[in-house]
Amino acid sequence: MIKLLVELKRKLNGEVSLKKLIKKGLVVGNNFSKQSGCFIDPTFPFLIEIGNDVTFSKNVCILSHDASTRRKLGYSKIGIVKIGNNCFIGANVTILPNVRIGNDCIVGAGTVINRDIPENSVVFGNPATVLCKTDKYYEKNKQKMRKDNCFNANYYLSLIHI
């Protein structure tokens, strides 16, 4: 029953099921995870490839076509979208057609990707700007988490005893 309600909610939000998109040619690697509200272009899903170990936060939008030229020129632009392995795509990110995101990238919330992103990059903004290398970002946050309060296993275990 719960599964049926979740599927109904997704349909009402305009989401096309991953299963249907894959049947239409979408390529998705292993361990793909997405939260609700994600829109993967159902018109040209065969132009989209998502690598292994990729996470989409809420409301990620991937477009493989751009209809801005349709009225004046009579056609829409289309383009391949490729997302590499081990990528995290933050909430409300829009990925435009003809874009490749390299392996091991982090895309910050609200970012608009309108050009290729090199591997091992942390990007943010509209349009996307490379902030730093992914390994530098992880090292900086690892050090910060050692001295700042953060939610780790001890925090979650303490909730059990409340």
C-alpha positions in Angstrom: 0.0 0.0 0.0 2.8 2.4 0.9 4.6 1.7 -2.3 1.5 2.5 -4.3 1.1 5.8 -2.5 4.7 6.7 -3.1 4.3 6.0 -6.8 1.1 8.0 -6.9 2.8 11.0 -5.3 5.6 10.8 -7.8 3.2 10.7 -10.7 1.3 13.8 -9.3 4.7 15.6 -9.1 5.3 14.9 -12.8 8.1 12.3 -12.2 8.5 9.5 -14.8 9.6 6.2 -13.2 13.2 5.2 -13.6 12.0 1.9 -15.0 10.2 3.7 -17.8 13.1 6.0 -18.5 15.5 3.0 -18.7 13.2 1.3 -21.2 13.4 4.5 -23.3 17.2 4.3 -23.2 18.4 6.1 -20.1 21.7 4.5 -18.9 22.0 4.2 -15.1 25.0 2.6 -13.3 25.0 0.7 -10.0 24.1 2.2 -6.7 22.1 5.2 -8.1 20.1 7.0 -5.5 17.7 9.8 -5.9 15.3 11.7 -3.6 11.8 12.9 -4.6 11.0 15.5 -7.1 13.8 14.7 -9.6 13.1 15.3 -13.2 15.0 13.3 -15.8 14.1 14.5 -19.3 11.5 11.9 -20.6 11.6 13.3 -24.2 15.2 12.2 -24.9 16.3 9.9 -22.0 18.5 7.9 -24.4 20.9 10.9 -24.4 21.4 10.7 -20.7 24.0 8.5 -18.9 24.4 8.3 -15.1 27.5 6.6 -13.7 28.0 4.3 -10.7 27.5 5.5 -7.1 25.7 8.7 -8.0 23.3 10.5 -5.6 20.7 13.0 -6.6 19.3 15.2 -3.8 15.7 16.6 -4.0 14.4 18.3 -7.2 17.4 17.6 -9.5 16.5 18.5 -13.1 18.3 16.9 -16.1 17.4 18.3 -19.5 18.7 16.7 -22.7 16.8 19.1 -25.0 16.4 22.9 -25.2 13.2 24.1 -27.0 14.2 27.8 -26.9 14.8 27.8 -30.7 11.6 25.9 -31.6 9.3 28.8 -32.4 11.7 30.9 -34.4 13.8 28.2 -36.1 11.4 25.2 -36.1 13.6 22.8 -34.2 14.8 22.1 -30.7 18.5 21.7 -29.7 19.4 18.3 -28.1 22.5 17.2 -26.4 24.1 14.3 -24.5 24.3 14.6 -20.7 26.8 12.3 -19.0 27.4 12.2 -15.2 30.5 10.3 -14.1 31.0 7.8 -11.3 31.0 8.8 -7.6 29.1 12.1 -8.0 26.8 13.9 -5.6 24.3 16.3 -7.2 22.7 18.7 -4.6 19.2 19.9 -4.2 17.5 22.0 -7.0 20.4 21.5 -9.4 19.7 22.0 -13.1 21.8 20.2 -15.7 21.4 21.5 -19.2 21.9 19.6 -22.5 25.3 18.8 -24.0 27.1 18.7 -20.6 29.5 16.1 -19.1 30.3 16.0 -15.4 33.5 14.1 -14.6 34.0 11.4 -12.0 34.2 12.3 -8.3 32.3 15.6 -8.5 30.2 17.4 -6.0 27.6 19.9 -7.3 26.3 22.3 -4.7 22.6 23.0 -4.2 20.9 25.4 -6.7 23.7 25.1 -9.3 23.0 25.4 -13.0 25.4 23.3 -15.1 25.7 24.7 -18.6 29.2 23.4 -19.5 31.5 20.5 -18.9 32.8 20.0 -15.3 36.2 18.4 -14.9 36.6 15.3 -12.8 37.4 15.7 -9.1 35.7 19.1 -8.9 33.4 20.8 -6.4 31.1 23.3 -8.2 28.5 25.8 -7.2 26.6 28.7 -8.6 24.7 30.0 -11.6 26.4 29.3 -13.9 28.5 26.6 -12.2 32.0 27.7 -11.0 34.7 25.3 -9.9 35.5 26.0 -6.3 38.1 23.4 -5.5 39.2 19.8 -6.1 37.0 17.2 -4.4 39.9 15.7 -2.4 40.8 19.2 -1.0 37.1 19.7 0.0 36.9 16.3 1.8 40.2 17.0 3.7 39.0 20.5 4.8 35.7 19.1 6.0 37.4 16.1 7.7 39.5 18.5 9.8 36.5 20.7 10.5 34.4 17.8 11.7 37.2 16.7 14.1 36.8 20.0 16.1 33.2 21.0 15.4 30.0 19.3 16.6 28.7 16.9 14.0 26.3 14.1 13.7 28.2 10.8 14.0 27.4 7.3 15.3 27.5 8.5 18.9 24.8 11.1 18.3 22.4 8.6 16.8 23.1 6.0 19.5 22.3 8.7 22.1 18.9 9.1 20.5 18.0 5.5 21.3 18.4 6.2 25.1 16.1 9.2 25.2 
